[in-house]
Amino acid sequence: NKTFCFFSHTIKAQADNMDLMDAMLEKNVRCVDYEKMEDATGKRVVAFGKYAGIAGMIDVLHGLGLRLLALGHHTPFMLHWSSTQLQKFSSCQTRIRDAGYEISLDMMPKSIGPMTFASQDLAMCHRVLKRSSRNFLMSMSSAMLRSSSPWDTNK
């Protein structure tokens, strides 16, 4: 008997999200799906953009740092915050560059080996999201990271 607003990814009956839909129905939860918020012409009024990709990348790296720490590895990915705790984007950029510098100094534990980060377009409308997250990750060090996307417009 509550209302939640978020991208539920259930409107098109995506198989991975049907358990969520079933749980919402079972618990009488009203879902205001951002994907279906449209203006009078049918155009979406809420969409992913540049900062969604960056926030996602911050949370991926933060989560990776926490997971590796739980496994006993202290890494440059211990960013000390998640995207919801950020006050200034510039301080985040600085910390990401610092992490890249620490990696370039060979401060990654040898026991976890090399890491590969990959992203995939879910649809053409997610290009902005993918490009912003990739560019943010590339700010660590363009010498260590490279893009092989056919959609890459920044080559």
Long-range contacts (C-beta under 8 A, 24 or more apart in sequence): 1-27, 1-28, 1-29, 2-29, 2-30, 3-29, 3-30, 3-31, 3-32, 4-29, 4-30, 4-31, 4-32, 5-31, 5-32, 5-34, 6-31, 6-32, 6-33, 6-34, 7-33, 7-34, 7-35, 8-33, 8-35, 9-35, 11-35, 11-36, 47-125, 48-125, 48-126, 48-128, 48-129, 49-128, 49-129, 49-132, 50-128, 50-129, 50-132, 51-132, 52-129, 52-132, 53-128, 53-129, 53-130, 53-131, 53-132, 53-133, 53-134, 53-136, 54-83, 54-89, 54-92, 54-132, 54-133, 54-136, 55-83, 56-83, 56-129, 56-133, 57-133, 57-136, 57-137, 58-82, 58-83, 58-86, 58-92, 58-136, 59-83, 61-96, 61-99, 61-137, 68-109, 68-112, 73-109, 73-111, 73-112, 74-109, 75-107, 75-108, 75-109, 75-112, 76-100, 76-102, 76-103, 76-107, 76-108, 93-136, 93-139, 96-136, 96-137, 96-139, 96-140, 97-139, 97-140, 99-140, 100-139, 100-140, 100-141, 100-144, 101-141, 103-140, 103-141, 103-144, 104-141, 104-143, 104-144, 117-145, 119-149, 121-149, 121-151, 127-151
